Amino acid sequence: MLTSKEKRRLRQVAHQLQPVVTIAERGVTDGLLEETRRALNDHEIIKARVNVADRGIRRELGEALAARCDSEIVQVIGKVWVLYRANPDADPRLSNVARFS
């Protein structure tokens, strides 16, 4: 679990990022999970866009993605979710946390 201070710092890092994965009507597929896990391994913090109109379904899909990728939800603004998973072996040239902190 992240503390509120850690979440605040991570929100600052994520502010300038663009979404790297998009969940649409097909939901959380194996391909989406694979790409999200790869992005989290490389970048540690990413944005995901959930393009579903219904708020309840959007919340379910975002929470399912975070749970299945073993990541934490840092922030949710509308359809954009900020996900974080620490990687102690992350390449500092790729890690958003290392580059923008």
C-alpha positions as CSV (number, residue, x, y, z in Angstrom):
1,M,0.0,0.0,0.0
2,L,1.2,3.4,-0.9
3,T,1.1,6.3,1.6
4,S,-0.7,9.5,0.6
5,K,2.7,11.2,0.4
6,E,4.0,8.6,-2.1
7,K,0.8,8.8,-4.1
8,R,1.1,12.6,-4.3
9,R,4.7,12.2,-5.7
10,L,3.6,9.6,-8.2
11,R,0.7,11.8,-9.3
12,Q,3.3,14.5,-10.1
13,V,5.3,12.1,-12.1
14,A,2.3,10.8,-14.0
15,H,0.9,14.3,-14.8
16,Q,2.9,14.6,-18.0
17,L,2.4,11.1,-19.2
18,Q,0.1,9.9,-22.0
19,P,-2.0,6.7,-21.8
20,V,-0.1,3.7,-23.1
21,V,-2.9,1.1,-23.0
22,T,-6.6,1.4,-23.8
23,I,-9.4,-0.8,-22.5
24,A,-12.4,-0.8,-24.8
25,E,-15.5,-2.9,-25.3
26,R,-13.5,-6.2,-25.5
27,G,-12.5,-5.6,-21.8
28,V,-9.3,-6.9,-20.2
29,T,-7.9,-9.3,-22.7
30,D,-4.7,-11.4,-22.5
31,G,-3.0,-9.1,-25.0
32,L,-3.9,-6.1,-23.0
33,L,-2.6,-7.7,-19.8
34,E,0.7,-8.6,-21.5
35,E,1.2,-5.1,-22.9
36,T,0.3,-3.5,-19.5
37,R,2.7,-5.8,-17.6
38,R,5.5,-5.0,-20.0
39,A,4.8,-1.3,-19.7
40,L,4.8,-1.5,-15.9
41,N,8.0,-3.5,-15.9
42,D,9.7,-0.9,-18.1
43,H,8.1,2.4,-16.8
44,E,6.8,1.5,-13.3
45,I,4.0,4.1,-13.6
46,I,1.7,4.3,-16.6
47,K,-1.6,5.8,-17.6
48,A,-4.4,3.6,-18.9
49,R,-7.5,4.8,-20.7
50,V,-10.8,3.0,-20.1
51,N,-13.1,3.9,-23.1
52,V,-16.4,2.7,-21.7
53,A,-19.3,5.1,-21.1
54,D,-20.8,3.4,-18.1
55,R,-19.1,4.4,-14.8
56,G,-19.7,1.2,-13.0
57,I,-18.3,-1.0,-15.8
58,R,-15.4,1.5,-16.2
59,R,-14.6,1.1,-12.5
60,E,-14.8,-2.7,-12.7
61,L,-12.5,-2.9,-15.8
62,G,-9.9,-0.5,-14.2
63,E,-9.9,-2.4,-11.0
64,A,-9.6,-5.7,-12.8
65,L,-6.7,-4.5,-14.8
66,A,-4.8,-3.2,-11.7
67,A,-5.5,-6.5,-9.8
68,R,-4.5,-8.8,-12.6
69,C,-1.2,-6.8,-13.2
70,D,-0.4,-6.6,-9.5
71,S,-0.3,-2.8,-9.6
72,E,-1.7,-0.1,-7.4
73,I,-4.2,2.5,-8.5
74,V,-2.6,5.9,-7.9
75,Q,-5.3,8.1,-9.4
76,V,-8.5,8.0,-11.4
77,I,-9.6,11.0,-13.4
78,G,-12.6,10.3,-15.6
79,K,-11.5,7.6,-18.0
80,V,-7.8,7.8,-17.3
81,W,-6.3,5.5,-14.6
82,V,-2.7,5.9,-13.2
83,L,-1.2,2.5,-12.3
84,Y,2.0,1.9,-10.4
85,R,4.1,-1.2,-9.8
86,A,7.6,-0.9,-8.3
87,N,10.4,-2.6,-10.2
88,P,13.7,-2.6,-8.3
89,D,15.5,-3.8,-11.5
90,A,14.0,-1.1,-13.8
91,D,16.2,0.4,-16.4
92,P,16.7,4.1,-15.2
93,R,16.5,5.3,-18.8
94,L,13.0,3.8,-19.2
95,S,11.6,4.2,-15.7
96,N,9.2,7.2,-15.5
97,V,9.8,7.2,-11.7
98,A,13.6,7.5,-12.0
99,R,13.5,9.9,-14.9
100,F,11.0,12.4,-13.5
101,S,11.7,12.2,-9.8
